[in-house]
Amino acid sequence: MAIAGRTPLSRLMRAARSFLDPGVFLHPFRLMHYYGYSHVKERRKLTLGRDVRIAPNVSLAHAERIELGDQVQVGARCSLWAGKSQSRIRVGARTTFGPECFVTAADYGLAAGTRITDQEMVERDITIGEDCWIGARAILTAGITIGDGAVIGAGSVVTRDVPPGAIAVGVPAKVVKMRA
């Protein structure tokens, strides 16, 4: 006994409509375009040290202003976005990013009376020292410096500088102890 609307013929018709949908044929081209624009073309612009590992689905913006030191590892679905015109992201040797980290060197202005997206971007450099560990889904905002050997906890939002050897966690991230 067939369930209402689930006869073999109706399932076949739905499958045929789905297969013949032009979007099905266009989708692979959209994926290739996005991948090329957010990773392949941008990756060529990076300044890379030796033995850098970057997951294939990392999103890069303005990569000509991104520098990754020797043996840096960038996890799956991370985003490294330098500013459009001047701000840089510099990452020291042997730093590791967990999956889904977001690093942006530019913010929108916050002046009252003007739409946020109509305001000039505020660009500030981000510097991450050597031998740092940036936990999964951490967010690093424009203008911060993370000292050598620091650890940023998973899910933390870094809005201020983190000293060398510190362990910082939370929203906003605060130093909870030092690696001694």
N, C-alpha and C positions, 0 to 999 in steps of 0.2 A: 504494500500500500504506500503510495507516494504522499509525502507531506505537501500541503497546498503550496503551489509555486515552486516545487522542487522536483518536477518531473525530469527525466533524462533529457527530453527535448528542450525544456526551459533552461536547464543548466548549460546545454550545448549552445543555445542562442546567446546566453550571457557571456560565455567564454569567447564566442565569435565576435560579439560587440566589443569586448575588451581588447581582443587581439587586433581588431581593425581600427581601433582608436588611434588617430595620428600622434597623440601624445606619447603612446608606447614607443613609437619609432623615433620621436624627437628626444626623448629623455636621455638616452646614452650620449647624444651630442651636447646636451646641457651639462651633463656630468663631466664630460671631457673638457668643455670650456671652463667650467668652474675650477676643476683640478689644475688645468694649465695656468689659469690666471692667479690662483691662490698658492700654488706650490711650484710647479715646474719652471715657469718664467721667473718667478721671484727667487727661487733657490739659486739660479745662476748668478744673481746679484749679491748674494751673501759673501761676507768675508769669513772664511772658515779656517780653523786650525787643522791640525792633523787628527785623523781618526774620529771625526765628529759623526754622531749617529742621529739622524732625524727621521722620525716616523713618516711614512708616506702620506699621511693625512693631516699633516701640520699646515696651518694657515699662516702665510707670511704677507705682510704689507710693507711696502717701501723698504725692501730687504737690502737695498744698497746702503742703508744706514744701520744695519744689524751686523755685529761682529761676535762670532762664537769661537772661543778659545779651544785649545787642544782637548780632545776626548770629552767634549760636551755631549750630553745625551738629551734629546728633546722627545718627550713621550707622545703617545697617540693623541690626536685631536687638540694639541696645544695651538695657541695663537700668539704670534710674536708680531706686534704691529708698531713699527717706528712711526714717527711723525711724517706728515706729508712734505714738509719743507726743510726741517732742520734737526729735530730731536732724534737721538740715537739710542740704541740698545746695545750695551756691551756686556758680554758674559765671559767670565774668567774660566780658565782651564778646569776640567774635571767636575764641572757643575752638572747636576742631573735635574731634569724637570719630570715630574710625574705626569700622568695623563691629564688632559683637559685644563692645563694651566693657561691663564690669559695674562699677557704682558702688553700694556699699551703705554706709549710715550706721549700721548696727546689726550687732552680733555676738552670738552666744550666749555665756553665761558658760562657764567651764572648770573650775569647782570640782569636785574629786574627790568621789566618793560620791553624786553626784546626776546623774541622766540629763541630758544636755546640753539636750534639748528641754524639760525641766521647769524650767530655770534662767531667770532674768530676762534679757531682752535688754539688752545694754550698748550704749547709743546715744551716738554722738559725731558732731559736725558734720564735714562735708567742705567745704573751700573750695578752689576751683580758680580761679586768677587769670585775667587777660585774656591773649588771644593765645597760648593754650597749644594744643599738639597732643597728643592722646591717641591713641596708635597702636592698630591693630586688636587686639582680644581682650585689651586691658589690663584689669587688675582693680585697682580703687581701694578700699581698705578703710577702715573707720570711723576718724574722728579725724585724718585727714591734711589737710595744706595743701600745695597745689602753687602755687608762686610764678608771677608774671607771666612770660610768654614761655618757660616750661619745655616740654620735649618728653619724652613718656613713650613708650619704644619698644614696638613691637608685642609682645604676649604677656607684658609685664612685670606684676609684682604689686607694687603700691606699698603698703608697710606703714608708712612713715615719711615725714615732710615732705620735700618737694623744693624747694630754693631757687629764686628767680627766675633765669631764663636757663639753668637746668641741663638737661642731657640725661641722663635716667636710664633704665637698661635692666636686665633680668634678673629673676630670682626668688630672693630679693626684689630689688626695684629698687635699684640703686646709681647714684650720679652718676658718669658716665664722662668727661664734659667739660662745658665751659660754652660757650654760644653767644656768641661774642665778635664 
